[in-house]
């Protein structure tokens, strides 16, 4: 990698000629494959934008010019050539480079991203600020065709067309196939419309026609109508033209020399420009080209075969169990429909889509629309199951309140990736759903302790009369046997897993099995620990909570959710209603009030002290255990206090 080793900043890219840039592109592809095969990451999107990224940095100068990468799945090449080549080997690793753009990571990262469809809004804001400050630099938003389906992107385009600020939006289209003749015509029109001489010629012709006595203005108008009709017929981007953009394209996104020419011309246009670039997702690595979805986001893999590294355990994931169970339930109930926001595979709905194609709906990256569409279905006696990652449902907060809860509609929100998700970091951690859903009237919130309980919860949720949020973690289950017969879980009733008299641990979802392990460790220290599987955060099992509070006087709440507004607060609020329980002490272990970084889940749990050892220490502190003394005596000193109810 002779050339790549010499690239320490975008300035080094500018020194290369086109032949060298093409060599560098291949070296970067090799490096991407080499690193991501070890670390995992978003391989296919980045392989597709190598030439585009090099052309951008050849023409524009960051950090003066601002490049905003929508979502950020395609920002790896940008990271490599902006001084982070060696650090790239730490991609998505604990303490290493983030998988998304981060302003705190580099001055070349203009905006933090992670969720889709935000780039045009952010870039427009930067363009407005530039003009108000009387500055002179370029602002570029790079957005994929998938992200363009998001309503926020369309709102931004609409506003940009009105404001008419100088702004370049690059549509990275890696799905559309352009036939040869249409592509050639588009390229020809593109050359005409971006060539400065064309603009002058157009102006001169219009002036000449208008100068003809009597009929000149009519001839000019007729010519304009004919020209516009031809543009509608030949140019695929007229919708953008009508919204106030100058549309350029489609063009080959892998031709560096031509990309440079077009970008140089585009940056001279003093109004919004949309450049439509066609790229191949996974380009240069056959397994990724053949299966771009598989390599969109991948774990470590074998470069030679493209196969995933690691030994399969055979334990199904929560996602797989959800998908299988939904297909099973839909067989018996034709009113069940499934909705996803561009995440059919990720949410486990592939089997449902294949089995019941007429009852499956992928709305694209449009979570707000997905929720309100489900609301419309629910008013018409269907039973919608909306499968969305926990952190993505945040985007539809108002719709869940206004369109679902206010109407008490029976919609089941299946929130995959609840809790810490690991390598993707804080833009994807699902650690706020309990808090933001708990405040909504009519909402029922459930979380299973294992994959078998997930099945029963889904069965239960589809039989409740109002909205239900069912949250479950990423990854494999616990390997428990799944019972074939599905049972209804009584609304608002918890499950007592272990009796105890010194401490009561109330755990929800992914923290139930750790709670059992914590109880075992404390038991060896002479502490009698009761373990409760909450099952429901809302409604809470108030009857059992009061019973355990009176018995142990000490309650510890464990949750993989922010400590603000979650299960812990629910327990406190419930106990505070009962004056006679004012002596009961409650503590908790959860996600701290800060953004948790990226890295393997076990490392993150250790950092935020939500691993088993840390929870044990927290319990010992809570119970006033002195390690240098007899633990059992210390515990008895705490619990044998006056209990008056």
Secondary structure, DSSP 8 states (H G I E B T S, - for coil): -TTGGG-SSHHHHHT--HHHHHHHHHHHHHHHHHHHHHH-B-HHHHHTTHHHHHHHHHHS-TTTSEEEESSSTT-HHHHHTTT-TTGGGGTTSTTS--SS--TTT-TT--S---SSS-HHHHHHHHHHHHHHTT----EEEEEETTGGGSHHHHHHHHHHHHH---EEEEEEESS----HHHHHHHHHHHHHHH-HHHHHHHHHHHHHHHTSTTTHHHHHHHHHHHHHHHHHHH-TTHHHHHTT-EEEEEEETT-HHHHHHHHHHHTT-SSEEEEEEE--TTTT-HHHHHTTTTTTSB-SB-TTT--B-S------BHHHHHHHHHHHHHHH-TTEEEEESS-TTTTT-HHHHHH-GGGEEE--S-HHHHHHHHHHHHHTT-EEEEEEEHHHHGGGHHHIIIIIGGGT---EEEEETBB--STT-TTT-B-SHHHHHHTSTT-EEEE-SSHHHHHHHHHHHTTSSS-EEEE--SSB-------SS-----TT--EEEE--SSEEEEE-GGGHHHHHHHHHHHHHTT--EEEEE--EEES--HHHHHHHHHHHSEEEEEEEEESSSSHHHHHHHHHHT-GGGTT-EEEEEEE-SS----S-HHHHHHHTT-SHHHHHHHHHHHTT--TTS-HHHHHHHHHTS----
